[in-house]
Structures are given as C-alpha cells and as structure tokens.
Amino acid sequence: MPRLIVNEDTMSHGLEACLDQLGRDFEPGDEDSLANAASALKRLANDRDFLGDLLIAQLRNRHREGGGDSGYGPQSIVLSPNRGGHFLRANIWPSEDEACFRASGAKTFVYGIPHDHNFSFLTAGYFGPGYLSDYYEYDYEAVAGYCGENAGLRFVERSALETGKLMLYRAHLDVHAQLPPESLSVSLNVMHIDPAQGWYDQYGFDLDSNAVTGILNPTSTECFMRCAVGLGGEDALDFADWTGRAHPSDRMRLASYEARAGLLGVAGRDALWREAEGAGSAMVAKEAARRRAALEEATRAPAM
C-alpha cells in the first residue's frame, strides 16, 4: 500500500506559504525532499479555510482571474502551475448520495477501476471521511503489459484516506481500487512530474482474474502515428515500419502495427500481425497473437 507518513505537526499555513516551502524541487526518492514536501502539505491540510476561500473567490469572479490554464474541473482543482518538478492539486470525491455521482456514474470518478500510477505523489485527507481503497502491490518490471497478462497483484489492506492522513503513492508499485466515501470528501496532492513519465505505462487491472486490462495513459504520439499512416504517403509507411521494428516504446510499436493493419484486408492483416509476433517485444507479440486469433475466429463465423 502507499507509504504512510506520520506527521503530528499542528501548525498551518496557506497556499503561498506551502509553495514557498516546497520550492522548485520534489523528489519522492530523496528522504529530505520527501520530508520537506510532507511537512508543507501537512501544514496546508491543517489550514481549514484556504480551499473554501479559494473556491468562493473563483465563484465570485466567475473564474475570470483563472485564465485558460486554471485547471478547474468537476473533480480536480489544480492549485499551482507546473513548477519544474511538481504541482499542487485538490480532488473532490463524491459519495453515492451526491447528485453528480448519480448523474455521471462511478467510473467518472475512477471508482471501481483498479490501477497503478506512472508517477509518485503525496496525498493528504483534507475534508470528510475520505475515499476507500483496496490496496495492492506488484512487480512492475515483471509485467510486459499485454491484455490478459497475470500481474501478480498482492493484496495489502482496505483503508480510507481520512482527514489528516498523509501518504506517498509510489510509482509502479502501489495499486488501488477506489470506492466512494461515506460522504463528500476532499484530498490534497503534491504531484511529482518526470519529463519522461509519459513513456512509462500506467495499467488497469481486473481483480477477479489478476490480469492487466490495458494501458490507461495513451499518448498523442500514438494518435499522430495512426493519423499519418491513415492519410497515406510512403514516408509515413516507412516510419511506421521502422517504428514497429525498432522503436524503444512497446506502445508505439503496437500502434504502428494497428495503424497499418487498418489499411489491409484480412489476409494482409494476418501476415502483418504474424510479423509483429516476431518483432522482439513480448507485449507486441502477445497482442499480435490475440489479433490473429480474432481474425481466425471472424473468418470461421457463418455469414448472416
């Protein structure tokens, strides 16, 4: 489960003082940096007025002072810009009794979707009983990332992020399935930013089968690949061919095969996915075998 950080500090400070204490750097793997960030977040969580005052100010001004980058949304509230290695965020967690939950459903708030994170972050319970989580751990390096792969999740416990609780979610280690709190709750986060984190996979899981269900953080680069190949042109096809064989990202390699498969008939797709099975990536090979099996099943199905 996330690392529990015990901090009994009763001092409080506002948002600007919190940002001043955080400075420019937050390195979760450095104990001194982690202790400083935990202290800064704990003191902000001890200020019982800052978030309500901020929200009322925004409502009075109709968000005119927030600008296009204010980051205000229905659940997440970005409290600071990217400061080079971190930013601050507040998250609102509705209970099942809230109108927004009934209107939008559990998945809108990531309830009941077991997942890990491809970044580390500090979190503090700020208001309410806090969302519940079933916590697991797993070995990220042992997982290739294809759908249906056994992830080897190890159950740890179920607990709530109650007011005052402080934890560090560790990238690629902690997995949780969140459940709605008993009543409306709010958490505060110090989010660590790594420029390369977009290339590290974040997975969803199925707890009944202990399996990977897919990658939860697709990038715009994969979309660009599909668009370029779909629009045609030899350069795009040549680049897709190289990507499938040699790109360091398995996701990009898979995207290149998916893009090219969309241009082919059944026989051509089967040959392409057969090539992908031998491309040197365990994840791509397993996904390619699944696509070939689906093609074979489709060709055996009787015509309607």
Residue pairs with C-beta under 8 A, 6 or more apart in sequence:
1 133
1 135
1 137
1 156
1 157
1 159
1 174
1 176
2 123
2 135
2 167
2 168
2 169
2 170
2 174
2 176
3 167
3 168
3 170
4 165
4 166
4 167
5 34
5 38
5 122
5 166
5 167
5 168
6 166
7 38
7 39
7 42
7 166
9 39
9 42
9 43
9 46
10 46
11 43
11 46
12 43
12 44
12 46
12 47
12 48
13 21
13 43
13 44
13 46
13 47
14 44
14 47
14 50
15 44
15 50
15 54
15 79
15 80
15 88
17 43
17 44
18 40
18 41
18 43
18 44
18 88
19 80
19 83
19 88
21 36
21 39
21 40
21 43
22 36
22 37
22 40
22 83
22 86
22 88
22 190
23 36
24 83
24 84
24 85
25 33
25 84
25 85
25 86
26 33
26 37
26 85
26 86
26 190
26 192
27 33
27 34
27 85
27 192
28 34
28 37
28 120
28 121
28 122
28 168
28 170
28 171
28 192
29 120
34 122
34 168
37 86
37 122
37 190
38 122
38 166
38 168
40 190
41 122
41 124
41 166
41 188
41 190
42 124
42 166
44 50
44 88
44 124
44 188
45 124
45 125
45 126
45 163
45 164
45 166
45 188
51 77
51 90
51 126
51 127
51 186
51 188
54 79
55 77
58 65
58 66
58 70
58 72
63 70
63 72
66 72
69 81
70 78
71 77
71 78
71 89
72 78
74 92
74 100
75 91
75 92
75 93
75 108
75 109
76 89
76 90
76 91
76 92
77 89
77 90
77 91
77 92
78 87
78 88
78 89
79 87
79 88
79 89
79 90
79 188
80 87
80 88
81 87
82 193
84 193
85 192
85 193
86 190
86 191
86 192
86 193
87 190
87 191
87 193
88 188
88 189
88 190
88 191
89 188
89 189
89 191
90 126
90 186
90 187
90 188
90 189
91 186
91 187
91 188
91 189
92 184
92 185
92 186
93 109
93 128
93 130
93 131
93 180
93 181
93 184
93 185
93 186
93 187
94 100
94 101
94 109
94 180
94 184
95 101
95 180
95 181
95 182
95 183
95 184
95 185
96 102
96 180
97 183
98 184
101 109
101 180
106 112
106 180
107 113
109 178
109 180
110 178
111 131
111 178
111 179
111 180
112 177
112 178
112 179
113 177
113 178
113 204
114 134
114 136
114 153
114 175
114 176
114 177
114 204
114 205
114 206
114 207
115 175
115 176
115 177
115 202
115 203
115 204
115 205
115 216
116 138
116 140
116 171
116 172
116 173
116 174
116 175
116 202
116 203
116 205
117 169
117 171
117 172
117 174
117 202
118 171
118 172
118 197
118 198
118 200
118 201
118 202
118 217
119 171
119 191
119 192
119 193
119 194
119 197
120 168
120 169
120 170
120 171
120 192
121 168
121 169
121 189
121 190
121 191
121 192
122 166
122 167
122 168
122 169
122 189
122 190
123 161
123 166
123 167
123 168
123 169
123 187
123 188
123 189
124 164
124 165
124 166
124 167
124 187
124 188
124 189
125 160
125 161
125 162
125 163
125 164
125 165
125 166
125 185
125 187
126 163
126 186
126 187
126 188
127 163
127 184
127 185
127 186
128 163
128 181
128 183
128 184
128 185
128 186
129 160
129 162
129 163
129 181
129 182
129 183
129 185
130 160
130 161
130 162
130 163
130 165
130 181
130 185
130 187
131 160
131 161
131 178
131 179
131 180
131 181
131 185
131 187
132 158
132 159
132 160
132 178
132 179
132 180
132 181
133 158
133 159
133 160
133 161
133 176
133 177
133 178
133 179
134 155
134 157
134 158
134 176
134 177
134 179
134 207
135 155
135 156
135 157
135 158
135 159
135 174
135 175
135 176
136 153
136 154
136 155
136 156
136 174
136 175
136 176
136 177
136 205
137 153
137 154
137 156
137 173
137 174
137 175
138 151
138 152
138 153
138 154
138 173
138 175
139 152
140 172
140 173
142 152
143 149
143 151
143 152
143 203
143 212
144 250
144 282
144 283
144 286
145 201
145 203
145 212
145 215
145 250
145 283
146 212
146 282
146 283
146 286
146 287
146 290
147 211
147 212
147 213
147 214
147 286
147 287
147 290
148 209
148 211
148 212
148 286
148 290
149 211
149 212
149 286
150 209
150 210
150 211
151 203
151 205
151 210
151 211
151 212
152 210
153 175
153 205
153 207
153 210
160 181
161 167
161 185
161 187
169 176
171 192
171 197
171 200
172 200
175 205
177 207
194 200
198 217
198 219
199 219
199 249
201 215
201 217
201 251
202 215
202 216
202 217
203 212
203 213
203 214
203 215
203 216
204 212
204 213
204 214
204 215
204 216
205 211
205 212
205 213
206 213
215 251
218 251
219 251
221 252
222 251
222 252
222 255
225 240
225 243
225 252
225 255
225 256
225 259
226 255
226 258
226 259
226 262
228 236
228 239
228 240
228 259
229 236
229 237
229 240
229 256
229 259
229 260
229 262
229 263
230 259
230 262
230 263
237 260
240 256
240 259
240 260
241 256
241 260
243 252
243 253
243 255
243 256
244 253
244 256
244 257
244 260
244 275
244 276
244 279
244 284
245 253
245 279
245 280
247 253
247 256
250 281
250 283
250 284
253 276
253 279
253 281
253 284
254 276
254 281
254 283
254 284
254 287
257 272
257 273
257 276
257 284
257 288
260 272
261 268
261 269
261 272
261 273
261 291
264 272
266 295
266 298
266 299
269 291
269 295
270 292
270 295
270 296
273 288
273 289
273 291
273 292
273 295
274 288
274 292
276 284
276 285
276 287
276 288
277 284
277 285
277 288
277 289
277 292
278 285
279 285
279 288
